[in-house]
């Protein structure tokens, strides 16, 4: 604060196209930060006393992007990747880990990854005691296949011990993740979530169980990730119509999340759903060791795919800011509202020829790609570690 009472800014991001769909903002403006919070948004903000100025002319400034589906228990699980790398590549200031850890190893995840992370990491707690423990190119064992590993009381206990960072309960079902257990793991997860007052994030891979069994069980606020999977777990029928159970789920408030990953996003499903007026609520990468090198790569590449399939720029930004913030019940995130957490993502929208590949190998040619141009964390410009650059 100056002697005349005028606020001194720690950082002003100047002259970018500010897109904050949660507030209906889309204009060329400056964004100022002070004391770790958003201090002002508007054209021509004073910079004379700002500790730092970041020029953003020709770039896009958004609330800090939120990747709702990542796997960042690096070193503790075979699928985990470094959160600093994920943040730098995807321009995300908040990463939500989607059930890498379960009740048996969540304390290690917190101590060794979440607390030292330079970016915010929140987590869905896996219903299975060891979390996703055997996920690699050579060893793949579904954590929900043995019901002896699913202890509801242990999950409730650990979720309560870490309630500041646990945002929900993760369960994976399908032939790969749960084998012959059917919908039993989902039912246990729903009971645990109900006891805790938290949502479930449900993964469905190759049936059984089928979408007919899984989707009707989900409640308002629950997340169905991998919502544009290829057949036979696609959201649409062969004639292009959205499945009845999927439409009913959206009507009652189930959240539909992309969760691209290595096997969970198909262009055919995406085109059909978008053509039928069924866009995703949330866009996320499901980045892990088998998808960070492609086909998902990161949050921005996933957003770019949806942009090239016909969603608008404000729509894809909304799906990576305000919508995931609402899904994890953190309204202070995903917004540039004055007083909100001092985070922003600075992006470039590149024009050219870009090839995009889905999980079954289909390639499309796009004319645009979002690329990272900077992050603001804690009201200051964040410089990623050299290995994450």
N, C-alpha and C positions, 0 to 999 in steps of 0.2 A: 504494500500500500504506500503510495506517495504521500508527501506531506499535505497535499490538498485533498486527500481522501480518495483519489482516483485509483482504481485497481491496477496493479502492475501484473502483466501476464507473464507466465513462465514460457509460453509458446503460443505463437499465432501461425496457423496454417492459412496461407494467404492466396486468394484468387482462384480457388478450385471450384469445380461444379459440385456443390454440396447436395447430395441425394440422401435424404433420411425419410424413407417412405412411411415409417411409423408416425411421423409428424406431418406428412404431406409436403415435405420440403424438396424442392428441386430448383436450385438457383445458383448463380455464381456469387460466392460470398467468402468471408473469412470465418475461421473457427478459432476461438481463443480458449486457452486452458490456464487455470490457476489453482494452486493447492490440490492438484490431482483430480480436478473436476472440470467439466465444461463450464466456461465462464461467460461466453458470449458467442452468438452466431449472427452474422450480418455483413453487409458490404462496408468496406472502408473502415474497419476497426483500427484504432491507433496502435502503432507498433513501436513508437519511439522509446518506450520504457520496457518493451518486451525483452525478456532474457534471451529469446531465440525466435527467429522467424524462418518458417519453412515455405518456400515458394511452391505453389501447387497449380499455377496457371496451366490450362490444358489437361489437367488431371481431374480425377473424380475423388471426392472426399466423402466417405460414408462413416456411419457409426462403426466401431470396432466389429469386424465380422466374427460370427460365431459358427464354428463347425460342430454341429450337433452329434456327429458320429465319427469318432476317431479311435485309434488304439495306440496309446502313448505310454504304456507301462514298459518302457525301454529297459532291457536287461532283466526284467522280471518275468516276462512272457515271451514266447517265441514270435509272436506277431507284433510286438511293440516297436514303435519308432520314436525317435527323439522329438519331444514337443517343440523345441526351438526350431528344428528343421521344418516341422509341419507348419508352425506359425509363419516363418519367413517365406516359405514357398506359397502358402495359401493366403497370406495377408490377414490372418485371423488373430484376434487378441484374446479369444476365449476358445478353448478346446474342451469338448465334452467327451470323455472316454466312455465308450459304449460296452461296459461290462468285461473289460480285460481281467479285472480282479474280482474275486469272490470273498466271502467272509474269512477264508483261511489265509489270504495274503493281502488283504486290502491295507492293513497297517504298514506293510512294506512299500506298497505303491505310494501311500501318502508320504512316508518318511523320505524315501529315496528319489521320488520323481515329482510328485505334486508340490511339495513344499519348496524344493530348490528351483522349480521351473520358473523361467523368466516371464512366462505368460500364464494367465489363469487357466487352471485345469479343474474342472468339475467332473463328476463321475456318476454313471449308473452302476450300481452294485450288482454283480452277477448272482443269480439265484443259486448257482452251483458253487460249492465250497471252494474249489481251487480256481475258479474263473476259467478263462479260455486257455487251457494249459498245454494243448498239443495241436498247434496250428502252424504247419509249414508245408513246403513243397513235397517233403518226403514222409512226414508223419502227420496224420490228421485223425484225431479222435474227438468226437463231439462230447462236450462237457455235460450235456443233459441226458446222455444215453443211459447212465447208471443212476437210478433214483436214490441210491444210498448217499450220493453226493449232494442231494438237495434237502437241506435241513432248514425248515422255515424259521425255527427259533433262533438259530445262529445268524441267519440273514437279518432278522429283525434286530437282534442285539448289536450287530456291527453297524447297521444303518443308523441306529440311534447314537452310537458312539461317535459317528462321523457325520452327523446330520448337517453340519455346516457346508459340506462339500458333496454329499450324496443327493442327487437330484431325482433318483428313481431306481427301479429294479429292472435289470435286463434279463431277458430269457431268450434262448435260441432253440427253436424247434424245427423239425424237418428230418429228412432221411439222414442228412449229414450230421446235424447238430444233436439230435436226440434219438436217432435210431428207432427202436421199437417202442419208445416211451409214449408216443402219440402226443396228445395234448396235456398229459399229466404235468409236465414241467411248467406249462403256461398256467394251469390252474393253481399250482403252488405259488407261482410268482404273483398272480392276481390276489391270492389270499394275503401274502406278505405285504404287497403294496396297499391293500385295503387296511391292514392293521396299522401301517405307518402313515396313511394319508398321502401316499406318493403315487405317481403314475408308473406304468410299465412301458418299457420299450421292447417290442416283440420283433424277433427275427424269424422269418419263415423261409427256409430254403426249398429243396425239392421235396414234394410230398412223398409219403404221408407225414403229418396230417396235411389236409388240403386247406386252401383258403376258406372253403365253406365251413370248416370246423374252427378255424383260428379267428378270423375277422369278426364274427358275431360275438365273440367273448370279450372283445376290447371295449373299454368304457370311455366316456368323455375325458379328454386329457391324455389318454394313453397314446403311444406312438407306434405306428406300424412302419418300421424302417424297411428299406429295399422295396419301396412301393411301385417301382417300375421294373420289377424283375421280368426276365423272359418267361415264356410259356414253360411249364404249366402253372406257375404262380403269378402270372401277369394279372393286372387289375382289370383287364378287358377280355371280352370273349373274342372268338374268331371273327365275328361280324363287326367288331369295333366297338360294340356297346360295353359300357362299364358294368362290371358284375353287380348284381343286385345287392349282395352283402357289403360290397365296397361303398356303394352309394348310401346305403343305410348307415354305415359306420361314420361316414363324413357328416351325415345329418345329425347324428347324436354327439359329434364333437371329437371323434378320433382324429389324430394328427398324422398326416401322410408325409413321410420323409424319404428322400432319394436314397441315401446310404449306398453310394455307387460301388465301391469295393472292387474286388477282382471277379465277382460272379453275379452281381446283383443289379445291373443296369443295362437294359436293352433299348436301342433306338426304336425298334418296332413297337414295343410296349409304350414308350414315351410318346411317339407320334400318335398312336391310337388314343391314348388317354388325353393328350392335349387337344386333339381334334374333337373329342367327345366333351370338351369343356371341363376336364378334370386335371387341373394343374396340381403340382405338389404344394403342400403347405411349407415344407422346409427343404432346402437343398444342402446336402452334406456329402462329404467325400468317402467316408469309411476307409480312410487311409491306414494302411498297415504294411507289413513287410512284403506282402504279395501284391500290393496295389500301388505303392508309392512310386514304383518305376513304370507304371501303366497297368491297366488302362485308366485308372482314376487320377493318378498323379497327386492332386491336391484339390482344395476347395475351389480355387479360381478356375481351374480347368473344368471342373464339374459344372460350375455356374456358367461357363462359356458354352458348354454343350447345350444347356437349356436355352441360353440366349440364341444360339444358332438354330434351335428347333422352333423358335417363334415367341418365346417369352420376352417381355420387354425388359430393358435395363432396370427400371424401378422394381419390377416384379421379382427379378432374380436377387436384387439387393434386399428387398423385403424378406425373401425366403432365407436369407443368411444373416439377418439382423433382428428385427422385431419379432418375427415368428419363432425362431428358436429361443429367443429370450423368454417369450411367453410359455413355450413348451417346458422350460426348466424353471419357470416361475421366478424369474429374475428381472423384474421390470426396469431396474436401474441399468441393465445392459442393453445393447442393441439400439441405442438412441443417442442423439446429440442434443437432447433437451438440456437447457441450462441447469446446472446442478447435478447432472448425471455423471457417472464414472468417466474420467477423462481419457477416453480411448477413441481412436479413429483409424480407419484404414484408408490409405491413399493408393489409388489404382490408376493404371493406364488402360485405355480401351484401344487396342491396336487393330488396325485395319490391314487386311491382306488375304492370304490364302492359308488356311490352317486345316490340317487333317485331324479328325477326331475318331476314335475307335471305341466301340462298346465292348461288353464282356464276351460276346459271341463272335467277335471279329469283324462286324460290319463297320465300314468306314464311311463317314460323311465329310464333305468339304464345307467348312465354314468361312465366313468373311471377317469374323471378329474374334478377338481373344482378350480376356481380362488378364492383366499382369500386375504383380506387386510393385509399388513405387514408394512404400514407406509405411511405418506403423507408429502410432502414438499410444504409449502405455504409461499410465500414471501421470498424464498431462505433459509428458516429455517425449521427444523423438527417441524411438528404440532402435538401437543398432544391434542387429543379430550377431551372435558369435560367428567367428570366421567360418567354422564348419557348417553353420546354418545358412550362410550367405548364398 
